[in-house]
Amino acid sequence: MKTLIHLIIIIYSAKYFECREFRFDYRYYEEADGYLKYNAIPASWHDARLRCLYEGAELASPINPKILKVLKEIQPQGKGSGAALWTGVHATFSKGDYFSIRGVPLARMPITWSLNEPDNFQNCEDCLILMSNGTVADVSCHDTYPYTCFKKKTSVVTGCGTIDPEYTLDVRTGSCYKFHKGGLIWSRAFMTCAAEGGHLAVIDTVGEQLVLKDVFAKYPQNTLFNTKYRDSAHVGFSDWGEIGTWTTIHGDRLEDLIAASKGGWIAGQPDNYTLGGVGENCGSINRAGLYDDIWCNVPTAFICEKSPDSLLELD
C-alpha cells in the first residue's frame, strides 16, 4: 500500500513539474528574464556565493540595466549594512580584475560608484556591494551582507522537483537521493543539502537502510575526493552537543529508529574516539548502511535526501 501511494505521488509530481519552472522560494521577474530570491540573513561573500550555487542559482550581479532595476526594487531602503547587498561581482582571482560570477567584466556593467569608491581599503576589498541608491562599493569579502540569488529562466525540472539531475527518485521510499562525492565537513554538508531543497539523509526504516547502501555502492573508493575516509558518508544525525545522546536532524532518538528498523551501529560503535582532544559527535554510515560516529570537522562524502515536492509552492 505504501509503495502504491509513493507511485501515485510520483505520477502526480511528474505531471505537475511539466508546468513548473523553478523553486517556490524564488520569484519570476519578466524584465530580468529570470528568478530572484532575496536573502535577508547576512553572510560572507563566499558563503552567499555557495548558498546560491547549491540552490541551483548564482549570486546576482547588475550585469545590465534591467537586472540592476530589479535588484534595486528588491533591496530594502535605508542606511547601514542592511540597505546594501552583495553582488556577484568580485576580484578574488586577480586583484583589481572585477568580473561577475558568469565572467561579465565590470566595464560592461551599468555601474556607478558610490562617493569615494572604490578605495580598496587596506588592500583587502575584492567584492562589490550594491547600495540602496543603486551605486556600488568595494568591501572585504569577509564582511557580511544580505544577498540575492538569480536563476535565468528555465523549464528543465526533473521528477524530483529540481533542476539538479543528480537527484534520483527511489520508489521504495518515495524520496529522492543525491550522493556527493566531494568531502565536506558535517555542517557544510548539512548546508548543502538544505540549499538543494533537502536534508542530510535520515534512515527511518530497514528499507531506507538498504536504499542508502545501494546509493553508496554506486560510488567506489576511487571516485571519492577531498576525503581520506572513503568508506564513510555523512548522514543526518548527531549528538546535538549532548555526548552519547544520538538524535536525527528531525529530532528522533536514534535508538528508537534502530529498534524500529532492526538496523544498528557498526560493531564497537559509537566509541567517541578522541583525536587531538576532539571527539566524534556527528553521524555517518558505512558501505553496509550501518551507523558510525565521526568527527564533525573531517571532510567526508555525504548523502542528501529530498521529497519530490519539497520545492513546490504550498497551497
N, C-alpha and C positions, 0 to 999 in steps of 0.2 A: 504493500500500500504506500509506504514511504517513497519507494522508487517511482511509483506511478505519479505521485504528487510532484516529485522532482522533475519528471518528464513534462508534466503539464506546465510547470513554471518555466522550463527551458523553452518549450514551444512558444508560449506567450511572450517570453522575453525576446526571442529571436524576431518575432513579428514586430514587437514594439521598437526594437533597436533599428528596424529598417527606416523609421522616420526620425530617429534621434540623431543628433549631430555631435554633441559633446556632453560634458558633465553638468549636473543640475546646479552646481555652485558657481558656474560661470554664466555671464550674461552676454548675449549676442548684440554687437553694435554694428549696424549695417555700414555706417560710414567708415569704420575701421576694417570691415570685411573679416571680422573675427570675433572671438570670445575673450572677455576680460574678467578678471577677478581681483578685487581689492582686498589685500590682507592687512588688517589694522594692527596686528601684533608685530612690533618692531623686531627686526632680525638683522644680522650682519649681511653684507652683500653676498658673500659666499653661501650662507645658509638660505638666503632668499632665492638665489640662482638655483640651488639644488632643489628646494621645495617646488619651484615652478617646473623644473625639469622632470621630477618624479611624478608630477601631476599630468605630464604629457604636454606641457606648455613651455614658455620661455619667459624670462624676466623682461617685461615690456620696455621698449625703447621708443622715443619720439622720432621715428625714422622718417615720418612725413607729416605734413600739417594736419591731416585727418586724425591720425593716431594721437598726435600731440593734443588736439582739441578734446578727444575723449578722455585722455589721461587727466587733463585739467578739470574736466567735469566730474570725474570720479573722485579726485583728490579733495579731502576736507580743506576748508578755508581757515585762515588764522595765522598764527605766528608760532615759531618754535619747530622742533623736530616732527611734531605731529602733523604739521602742514607741509611737510616735504616728504617725498617718497623716492625710493631707489629707482633708477633706470637701469637698463641692461648695458649701458654704455660704460666701458672700462678700458684701462690701460694696464691690466695685470700681466700681460705677456711681454710688453715692451714699453718702458717708461715714456709717457707723452704721446703714445700712439693709441688714440681712442677709437674704439670700434663698438658696434652693438654686438649682442650675442650672435646674431646671424652674420656678422662681418661687414656691416654697413659702416663706412668711415664717418667720423664726426663731421667732416667738411660737407657731407651730403645731407645732413640733417638740418631742419629749421631751428637751429639752436641760437638762443640769445643768452649771454652770460649775465649772471647777477652782478651787482656792483662789487668791484674789486676782485672779481673772479675771472679766470682761475688763478689761484695763488700757490698751489702745491705746497701747502704749509708743512714745514719741516721735511720736505721732500718725501712725503708718505701719503699723498692724496691721489689715488688712482681710480676712484669710482665716482660717478656722477649722480647727483640727486636732482629731482625736479621740484622747484619751489611752487607754491600755490599761485604765484603770479605768472607762471609759465617760463621763468628763467631757470637756468641750471647753475650748479656749483660743484666744484670738486671737493671731495671729502675722503677721509680714510675709509677703506673698505671694511675695517673692523668696527666702525660706528654702527649704530642700529637705527633703522628707519622702517616705516611701513613700506609696502611694495605692491606692485600689480603684476599679475601674470597674464600673458597673452597667448592665444592659440589661433592661428589663421583658420578660417572656415574650413571645415572638413565634414565628410559624411561617412567616413570609414570607421564604423563602430562594430566591434565583434559581438558574438553571442554572450560574452562575459560582461557586456556593458562598458567597454573601454576601448580606446584606440590602440591599446598595447596588445600586440598579437601573441605575446609570450604567456598570457593568462590562458589556461586551458580548463574547460569545464569537465568535471568528473561526475558522471551520472550516479555513482554510488553514494555520493554525499550531497549533490546538488550545489556544491561550491566550486569556485574557480581557484586554481593554484598557479603560482609562479615561483620557480627556483632561481635564486640569484647566485650566480657562480662566483662573483667577486666578493671577497670577505669584507664585512663591516663589523664594527663593534655593535653590541646588542641594541643600545639606544638609537644609533643611526639606522640600524635595520628596522627598528620599530617605526622611526620617522618615515623611512622609505615606503614601507607597506601602507602606512596611514595616508601618505600623499598620493599613492596609487589608487586609493579608494578602498583599501582593505585593511588587514591587520596581520601581524605575525601569526602563523598557523597555530591553531589550538586543536589538540586531539580530544574529541568528545566521545568517540566510540572506538571499539576494536576495528570497525570498518574503516574509520578515518586513519587509524594507525597503519593499516595496510595500504591505504591510498598514498600517504606520505612516504612510506617505504618504497612504493613504486615510483613516485616522483623522484626521490633521491637516486634510485637505481639508474635513471637515465643520464646521470652525470658522474662518470668515472673520476677517480682522483686526479688524473692528468688534465681534466677540463676545468678544475677549480683554480682560482688565483687569489693573490693577496691574503693567503692564509696558510698556516702550516698544519692546521687541523682539518685534513681532507676527508675524514670520516665522521664529521660532526656538522650540524646545521642549526643555527639559532631558530627557536620557535617561541610561541607566546606564553611563557611562564617564567616567574622569578620568585624570589623570597620577599620581594617588596620591602626590603630593608629589615625584615624580621627573620634572622638566620634560622633556617630549619622549617619555616612555615611557607611551604611552596603553594603558590596561588597563580592561576592563569591570569592573563591580562583582562579577562572578563569577570574576575572576582570569584571563580570557583576554586575550591580546595583541590589540589592535585590528587590527594589521596582518595577523594570521592570519585574522580574520573578514572583513576587506576582501578578502583574496585568495580566500577561500572563496566569498564572496557576489558577487564581481565588482562590488562597490559601491565606495564610497570617499568621500573628502573633497570638499567644495566646492573648486573651483579656487582655488589660492592658500592653502588652509588645510591644516593649522593654522599660524597665524602668531604665536601667543602675543602678540597686540597688548597693549601695556602702557599702562595709563591710571592716572595717579597712583601709579606705582610698583608697580601690581598687574597681573600677567599673567593670561592666560586658561588656567585649569587644570582646567576642568570641561567636560563634553561636552553637545552638543546636536545636533539635526538641523534642517534647513530644511524647507520645504514639499515639496521633491522627495525627502525622506528621506535626504539626504546629510549626512555628519558635519561638524561645525563645533566649534571650541573657543570657549569663552565664559567670562566672569568668573563665578566661583563665588558671588559676593556680589551678583549682579544678579538681581532678581526676573524670572522668566520662566515661561511656561506649561510644563507638563510632562506626560509620558505614563507611566502606571503599567501594569504587566503582572502578571498572576497566573495560576497554574494553577487550573483548576476545583476541584481537590482540596486546595489549599493550606491550607484551614482545617478539613479533615477530621481526625477522630481517627485516628491511625495504629494499625494492628493490631500 
